[in-house]
Amino acid sequence: MRDLLLIAGYAFAGASAAGLAGALVLRALRHRSVAVSLTVVAAVTVTAMLAGTLTVCEAMFLEPHDFSVVSTVVAMAAVVSLATALVLGRWVVARSRDLTLAARSFGEGGSFAAPGGAATAELAALSRELAATSARLAASRERERALEASRRDLVAWISHDLRTPLAGVRAMSEALEDGVAPDPQRYFRQIRTEVDRLNAMVGDLFELSRIHAGTLALAPSRISVYDLVGEALAGADPLARELGVRLVGERVDAVPVEVDGREMTRVLANLLVNAIRRTPPDGTVAVAAERRAGEVVLSVTDGCGGIPEDDLPRVFDTGWRGTAARTPPAGAGLGLAIVRGIVEAHEGRAGVRNVRGGCRFEVTLPAAPGT
């Protein structure tokens, strides 16, 4: 037993010395390629085995002939092992090099395509992650292009919508200044109306900028959706009467939610105004609120005749105003974008779908805790 422990000690000492030397070499070459690192690892493994075996043989005081035989056998095994390790290592490095070349395709408009052939589990997992990242980058680039197009449209529409009332205000003010206005009071009222339109447009732009910048400050409080819907209906009733549209509360459950009352009232007001303006006279706009599986769903259904299916995904985009038939006489298509921004700030979601005779806008909010 003592002899076995002594032999194990000699083998451990010899292999440890070789391993320590290899670790120092590997540390010095840590910034080199994977091929160099694999070569060093293979060489250290073989050298440690060789050093441990020869140390034991030397300590056992073998005959020169026996020592020579053992040394030859161990040396040949070491050469074969080292050659095999280097060949397999080159295969791994080649696959890594192919993966590196494939990863270079990332960039503006580029996508990742995993190289063909078998690969180690780690490189295969890396290929899958790179492919998933490539898909996310492609989707992000597509969203960026859509957002840039939306911004260009918004700038064009805002410029047009600002220029028209400003030109009218300037013409009326010049007429008043020159004393040629046939009805000065009517001109004053019209100027006030145009200023209110401009003020509302600037307010919408400011609200949208806060939403996009993530600085929309919310003051949530516990409130019943019944009260929210009642306030929104009361505010939209004068416009509905003016345009000959009926407002109907189909089903409104008194479910509590924790929201910013002022901001959520603006959401409902935007949806109602949007629905009323697009519903023909003698049409109906229906409002509903109900609880579904821990959520509260507020819906506004109009009689606009529906939205083209291709346009449904873009309804809440900034600046979207649809076809000419659905383009309002005023506004820059900010109302629905504000709706989505406020709802998402409340950790909810906004959606739209076509129904018979019109479309239905739905706002889904989390129900108040404990309900």
GUBALO-849966 format. One record per residue (C-alpha): residue number from 0; residue in one letter; chain; x, y, z. Coordinates in steps of 0.02 Angstrom, whole numbers. Layout:
N
   num   residu   chaine       px       py       pz
   NUM        a        A        X        Y        Z
...
//
This chain:
371
   num   residu   chaine       px       py       pz
     0        m        A        0        0        0
     1        r        A      143      114       43
     2        d        A      226       80     -126
     3        l        A       64      122     -217
     4        l        A       48      287     -125
     5        l        A      230      327     -164
     6        i        A      203      290     -350
     7        a        A       45      395     -352
     8        g        A      141      537     -270
     9        y        A      279      532     -400
    10        a        A      152      526     -542
    11        f        A       55      671     -467
    12        a        A      214      774     -446
    13        g        A      270      747     -624
    14        a        A       99      780     -700
    15        s        A       72      933     -590
    16        a        A      236     1010     -644
    17        a        A      188      988     -827
    18        g        A       13     1053     -794
    19        l        A       78     1208     -704
    20        a        A      198     1247     -846
    21        g        A       55     1226     -970
    22        a        A      -58     1341     -870
    23        l        A       75     1477     -874
    24        v        A       93     1456    -1063
    25        l        A      -96     1459    -1088
    26        r        A     -110     1618     -983
    27        a        A       26     1701    -1086
    28        l        A      -66     1655    -1247
    29        r        A     -244     1691    -1186
    30        h        A     -267     1831    -1312
    31        r        A     -225     1720    -1461
    32        s        A     -346     1618    -1567
    33        v        A     -447     1468    -1511
    34        a        A     -334     1357    -1619
    35        v        A     -181     1407    -1516
    36        s        A     -275     1378    -1353
    37        l        A     -334     1205    -1408
    38        t        A     -157     1161    -1462
    39        v        A      -88     1212    -1293
    40        v        A     -223     1115    -1200
    41        a        A     -190      959    -1302
    42        a        A       -1      975    -1280
    43        v        A      -17     1003    -1093
    44        t        A     -131      852    -1072
    45        v        A      -12      737    -1166
    46        t        A      143      811    -1083
    47        a        A       67      790     -909
    48        m        A       31      607     -943
    49        l        A      206      582    -1013
    50        a        A      291      672     -870
    51        g        A      195      576     -737
    52        t        A      235      408     -818
    53        l        A      420      444     -842
    54        t        A      436      512     -666
    55        v        A      366      350     -595
    56        c        A      479      245     -707
    57        e        A      632      344     -654
    58        a        A      585      328     -471
    59        m        A      563      138     -489
    60        f        A      745      119     -547
    61        l        A      699       16     -699
    62        e        A      830      -66     -804
    63        p        A      889       43     -949
    64        h        A      809      -76    -1075
    65        d        A      642      -79     -984
    66        f        A      647      109     -961
    67        s        A      680      131    -1146
    68        v        A      534       18    -1192
    69        v        A      413      108    -1077
    70        s        A      474      278    -1138
    71        t        A      451      226    -1320
    72        v        A      275      161    -1291
    73        v        A      223      314    -1193
    74        a        A      302      431    -1319
    75        m        A      212      349    -1466
    76        a        A       47      356    -1371
    77        a        A       80      539    -1335
    78        v        A      116      578    -1518
    79        v        A      -41      490    -1577
    80        s        A     -146      574    -1442
    81        l        A      -75      745    -1483
    82        a        A     -103      721    -1670
    83        t        A     -282      663    -1642
    84        a        A     -317      810    -1527
    85        l        A     -247      933    -1653
    86        v        A     -350      860    -1796
    87        l        A     -511      866    -1695
    88        g        A     -465     1038    -1632
    89        r        A     -444     1102    -1810
    90        w        A     -621     1039    -1850
    91        v        A     -690     1137    -1703
    92        v        A     -590     1291    -1752
    93        a        A     -648     1276    -1933
    94        r        A     -829     1274    -1876
    95        s        A     -794     1423    -1765
    96        r        A     -715     1515    -1913
    97        d        A     -869     1478    -2020
    98        l        A     -979     1546    -1881
    99        t        A     -873     1703    -1871
   100        l        A     -890     1733    -2058
   101        a        A    -1078     1706    -2048
   102        a        A    -1092     1829    -1903
   103        r        A    -1010     1964    -2009
   104        s        A    -1171     1975    -2108
   105        f        A    -1247     2071    -1962
   106        g        A    -1263     2253    -2002
   107        e        A    -1371     2371    -2100
   108        g        A    -1497     2263    -2190
   109        g        A    -1400     2103    -2155
   110        s        A    -1461     1940    -2081
   111        f        A    -1379     1788    -2004
   112        a        A    -1379     1618    -2088
   113        a        A    -1302     1476    -1987
   114        p        A    -1165     1380    -2080
   115        g        A    -1211     1204    -2133
   116        g        A    -1138     1044    -2063
   117        a        A    -1126      966    -1892
   118        a        A    -1067     1069    -1744
   119        t        A    -1033     1051    -1560
   120        a        A    -1176     1083    -1440
   121        e        A    -1102     1251    -1387
   122        l        A    -1077     1314    -1564
   123        a        A    -1250     1252    -1614
   124        a        A    -1326     1346    -1467
   125        l        A    -1228     1501    -1517
   126        s        A    -1292     1485    -1695
   127        r        A    -1471     1476    -1633
   128        e        A    -1448     1630    -1524
   129        l        A    -1370     1726    -1669
   130        a        A    -1514     1676    -1782
   131        a        A    -1641     1734    -1651
   132        t        A    -1546     1898    -1629
   133        s        A    -1544     1921    -1818
   134        a        A    -1733     1899    -1824
   135        r        A    -1757     2026    -1685
   136        l        A    -1642     2150    -1772
   137        a        A    -1738     2129    -1935
   138        a        A    -1902     2161    -1846
   139        s        A    -1826     2312    -1759
   140        r        A    -1764     2383    -1925
   141        e        A    -1937     2358    -1999
   142        r        A    -2017     2449    -1852
   143        e        A    -1889     2588    -1869
   144        r        A    -1929     2609    -2054
   145        a        A    -2115     2612    -2018
   146        l        A    -2089     2738    -1878
   147        e        A    -1982     2849    -1989
   148        a        A    -2116     2845    -2126
   149        s        A    -2247     2886    -1995
   150        r        A    -2145     3032    -1933
   151        r        A    -2124     3101    -2109
   152        d        A    -2310     3089    -2138
   153        l        A    -2343     3171    -1970
   154        v        A    -2230     3318    -2011
   155        a        A    -2314     3341    -2179
   156        w        A    -2490     3333    -2107
   157        i        A    -2449     3444    -1959
   158        s        A    -2374     3573    -2076
   159        h        A    -2532     3571    -2182
   160        d        A    -2651     3574    -2034
   161        l        A    -2558     3718    -1952
   162        r        A    -2539     3819    -2111
   163        t        A    -2725     3818    -2153
   164        p        A    -2794     3894    -1990
   165        l        A    -2646     4013    -1977
   166        a        A    -2681     4078    -2152
   167        g        A    -2864     4101    -2106
   168        v        A    -2822     4192    -1944
   169        r        A    -2702     4305    -2036
   170        a        A    -2829     4347    -2172
   171        m        A    -2965     4386    -2044
   172        s        A    -2849     4490    -1936
   173        e        A    -2794     4591    -2088
   174        a        A    -2977     4619    -2135
   175        l        A    -3014     4679    -1959
   176        e        A    -2859     4789    -1960
   177        d        A    -2908     4868    -2126
   178        g        A    -3088     4891    -2069
   179        v        A    -3160     4793    -2215
   180        a        A    -3236     4651    -2113
   181        p        A    -3425     4651    -2144
   182        d        A    -3460     4568    -1975
   183        p        A    -3317     4597    -1851
   184        q        A    -3398     4494    -1713
   185        r        A    -3412     4343    -1826
   186        y        A    -3229     4364    -1872
   187        f        A    -3182     4372    -1689
   188        r        A    -3278     4212    -1653
   189        q        A    -3198     4125    -1800
   190        i        A    -3024     4179    -1746
   191        r        A    -3060     4111    -1572
   192        t        A    -3117     3946    -1648
   193        e        A    -2959     3930    -1752
   194        v        A    -2850     3972    -1603
   195        d        A    -2937     3838    -1501
   196        r        A    -2903     3713    -1641
   197        l        A    -2719     3760    -1644
   198        n        A    -2709     3751    -1455
   199        a        A    -2786     3577    -1455
   200        m        A    -2665     3520    -1589
   201        v        A    -2514     3586    -1493
   202        g        A    -2581     3502    -1336
   203        d        A    -2594     3336    -1426
   204        l        A    -2416     3354    -1490
   205        f        A    -2352     3392    -1316
   206        e        A    -2446     3243    -1243
   207        l        A    -2378     3128    -1379
   208        s        A    -2201     3190    -1350
   209        r        A    -2215     3149    -1164
   210        i        A    -2279     2975    -1206
   211        h        A    -2137     2940    -1327
   212        a        A    -2008     3009    -1206
   213        g        A    -2077     2902    -1065
   214        t        A    -2108     3054     -955
   215        l        A    -2297     3039     -944
   216        a        A    -2330     3062     -758
   217        l        A    -2478     2960     -696
   218        a        A    -2573     2985     -533
   219        p        A    -2672     2822     -518
   220        s        A    -2819     2808     -400
   221        r        A    -2956     2680     -374
   222        i        A    -3107     2726     -479
   223        s        A    -3257     2637     -552
   224        v        A    -3266     2616     -740
   225        y        A    -3450     2662     -724
   226        d        A    -3398     2837     -671
   227        l        A    -3266     2847     -808
   228        v        A    -3390     2801     -943
   229        g        A    -3521     2920     -872
   230        e        A    -3402     3068     -877
   231        a        A    -3346     3026    -1053
   232        l        A    -3525     3010    -1116
   233        a        A    -3574     3176    -1037
   234        g        A    -3426     3263    -1119
   235        a        A    -3461     3189    -1292
   236        d        A    -3650     3214    -1288
   237        p        A    -3651     3393    -1359
   238        l        A    -3548     3339    -1511
   239        a        A    -3660     3188    -1537
   240        r        A    -3815     3296    -1532
   241        e        A    -3739     3420    -1654
   242        l        A    -3699     3282    -1779
   243        g        A    -3859     3185    -1751
   244        v        A    -3776     3030    -1678
   245        r        A    -3851     2927    -1536
   246        l        A    -3742     2880    -1387
   247        v        A    -3788     2715    -1304
   248        g        A    -3719     2630    -1150
   249        e        A    -3742     2446    -1192
   250        r        A    -3673     2368    -1034
   251        v        A    -3567     2456     -906
   252        d        A    -3514     2354     -754
   253        a        A    -3463     2449     -598
   254        v        A    -3291     2370     -592
   255        p        A    -3151     2464     -501
   256        v        A    -2986     2500     -586
   257        e        A    -2829     2592     -530
   258        v        A    -2796     2722     -663
   259        d        A    -2759     2905     -686
   260        g        A    -2936     2971     -700
   261        r        A    -2891     3123     -804
   262        e        A    -2786     3027     -930
   263        m        A    -2911     2884     -944
   264        t        A    -3053     3008     -970
   265        r        A    -2951     3078    -1114
   266        v        A    -2935     2903    -1187
   267        l        A    -3122     2877    -1187
   268        a        A    -3153     3053    -1250
   269        n        A    -3035     3026    -1398
   270        l        A    -3119     2862    -1441
   271        l        A    -3293     2936    -1428
   272        v        A    -3252     3091    -1532
   273        n        A    -3168     2980    -1661
   274        a        A    -3321     2866    -1668
   275        i        A    -3449     3009    -1673
   276        r        A    -3361     3101    -1815
   277        r        A    -3354     2943    -1921
   278        t        A    -3531     2884    -1889
   279        p        A    -3662     2952    -2010
   280        p        A    -3812     3051    -1946
   281        d        A    -3945     2944    -1861
   282        g        A    -3808     2816    -1825
   283        t        A    -3766     2744    -1655
   284        v        A    -3607     2743    -1551
   285        a        A    -3613     2612    -1413
   286        v        A    -3503     2609    -1258
   287        a        A    -3479     2453    -1150
   288        a        A    -3372     2402    -1002
   289        e        A    -3358     2227     -932
   290        r        A    -3241     2117     -833
   291        r        A    -3153     1969     -915
   292        a        A    -3035     1853     -820
   293        g        A    -2953     1982     -707
   294        e        A    -2960     2120     -837
   295        v        A    -3078     2262     -878
   296        v        A    -3124     2289    -1060
   297        l        A    -3192     2458    -1116
   298        s        A    -3260     2462    -1292
   299        v        A    -3326     2595    -1411
   300        t        A    -3422     2533    -1564
   301        d        A    -3461     2652    -1707
   302        g        A    -3553     2645    -1873
   303        c        A    -3413     2700    -1988
   304        g        A    -3436     2555    -2107
   305        g        A    -3274     2469    -2058
   306        i        A    -3088     2491    -2087
   307        p        A    -2993     2402    -2227
   308        e        A    -2909     2247    -2158
   309        d        A    -2739     2305    -2220
   310        d        A    -2756     2465    -2118
   311        l        A    -2808     2385    -1953
   312        p        A    -2629     2358    -1890
   313        r        A    -2589     2543    -1924
   314        v        A    -2740     2623    -1843
   315        f        A    -2645     2671    -1684
   316        d        A    -2488     2731    -1775
   317        t        A    -2439     2911    -1754
   318        g        A    -2511     3017    -1894
   319        w        A    -2623     2882    -1968
   320        r        A    -2785     2953    -2034
   321        g        A    -2842     2816    -2152
   322        t        A    -2921     2845    -2320
   323        a        A    -2990     3010    -2379
   324        a        A    -3166     2955    -2327
   325        r        A    -3106     2938    -2149
   326        t        A    -2997     3092    -2143
   327        p        A    -3069     3219    -2022
   328        p        A    -3082     3402    -2066
   329        a        A    -2961     3443    -1925
   330        g        A    -2826     3357    -1827
   331        a        A    -2666     3267    -1875
   332        g        A    -2707     3088    -1830
   333        l        A    -2638     3099    -1653
   334        g        A    -2791     3049    -1553
   335        l        A    -2777     2860    -1570
   336        a        A    -2588     2863    -1548
   337        i        A    -2616     2955    -1384
   338        v        A    -2747     2825    -1336
   339        r        A    -2623     2683    -1359
   340        g        A    -2484     2775    -1268
   341        i        A    -2591     2813    -1115
   342        v        A    -2664     2637    -1109
   343        e        A    -2492     2556    -1122
   344        a        A    -2429     2672     -985
   345        h        A    -2564     2592     -876
   346        e        A    -2497     2418     -924
   347        g        A    -2648     2389    -1035
   348        r        A    -2673     2368    -1221
   349        a        A    -2779     2447    -1356
   350        g        A    -2851     2359    -1508
   351        v        A    -2977     2376    -1647
   352        r        A    -3078     2255    -1752
   353        n        A    -3215     2266    -1879
   354        v        A    -3393     2223    -1831
   355        r        A    -3554     2228    -1929
   356        g        A    -3581     2403    -1995
   357        g        A    -3427     2480    -1913
   358        c        A    -3280     2445    -1801
   359        r        A    -3252     2418    -1616
   360        f        A    -3108     2495    -1518
   361        e        A    -3064     2401    -1359
   362        v        A    -2958     2458    -1212
   363        t        A    -2905     2319    -1094
   364        l        A    -2845     2368     -920
   365        p        A    -2793     2265     -768
   366        a        A    -2931     2254     -638
   367        a        A    -2895     2337     -472
   368        p        A    -2806     2221     -347
   369        g        A    -2919     2132     -227
   370        t        A    -3070     2129     -343
//
